[in-house]
Amino acid sequence: MYKRIVRGILAGAFAGLSEGRIGAVTGKFAPDAEHFFIGEHALAGTRRTPASIRRWYERLLLVFPDIRFTVRRIDVSGPPWRTLATVDWQETNTGTDGVRTTNTGVNVLEICWGKVRRVSIYTDTAMLTRTLDRLALAGNPHAHAAPIVDP
């Protein structure tokens, strides 16, 4: 039962983000959560404060305002005080230049009593970097902005 609830919460968070509702995701984080995105680009780095995590999701939607996620699989293991979940997803977007792109990735989440303590996001960074380069050339300043990171 618990694993089904967690899967539903995570699926709902991705659905909310696909609708542009940042709070559907940020509301799931513990106050001391860590948010990591692999790579060296405008979305990369580690955030450790609620404000920085929120700014990251705001930037995501400034770069990809129509991003849509399809959750392909959610696996959940462990007890409520030490839950590990993985979300396998595919996303599509048209960026801010109207060119449709698709990418895939996996989020690995550590959850404690219903709050996300850490999320690590892994995707095809070569494809993402090409997309960010294209968007920057088309005039989107957020596509090449310095990463939002906390020390």
C-alpha positions, 0 to 999 in steps of 0.5 A, spaced: 500 500 500 505 504 501 509 503 495 502 505 491 501 511 495 508 513 493 508 512 486 501 516 485 505 522 489 511 522 484 506 521 478 502 526 480 508 531 481 510 529 474 503 531 471 503 537 475 510 540 472 507 538 465 502 543 467 506 548 469 505 547 476 512 548 480 509 547 487 506 540 485 514 538 485 517 543 490 511 542 495 514 535 496 521 537 498 524 537 505 526 544 508 533 541 507 533 537 501 538 536 496 537 537 488 542 535 483 542 535 476 548 532 472 552 535 467 555 542 466 550 547 463 544 552 465 540 546 469 546 543 472 549 543 479 546 542 486 541 546 490 540 545 497 535 551 499 528 551 498 529 558 494 534 555 490 530 549 488 524 553 486 528 558 482 531 551 478 524 549 476 522 556 474 528 556 470 526 549 467 520 552 465 523 559 462 527 554 458 522 549 456 515 552 457 511 547 454 515 541 457 511 535 458 513 528 462 511 521 460 512 517 466 514 510 464 516 507 470 516 508 478 520 503 482 519 504 490 523 500 495 524 501 503 520 503 509 517 510 510 523 513 514 528 510 508 525 510 501 528 509 495 524 511 488 526 511 481 522 515 476 524 513 469 521 518 464 521 521 457 520 529 456 518 532 450 518 540 449 518 545 443 523 550 447 522 557 446 524 557 439 518 552 437 523 546 435 520 539 438 525 535 442 525 529 446 529 526 451 529 521 457 532 520 464 531 517 471 530 521 477 533 517 483 529 520 490 531 519 497 524 520 501 523 520 508 516 520 511 513 523 505 518 528 504 524 528 498 530 529 502 534 528 495 533 528 488 538 526 483 536 527 475 540 523 470 539 525 463 542 525 456 546 531 457 549 531 450 542 532 447 540 537 453 546 541 451 545 541 444 538 544 445 540 549 450 545 551 445 540 552 440 535 556 444 541 560 446 542 562 439 535 563 438 535 568 444 533 565 450 538 568 455 536 562 461 539 557 456 546 559 457 545 562 464 550 560 470 547 554 474 543 555 480 547 552 485 548 552 493 555 551 496 
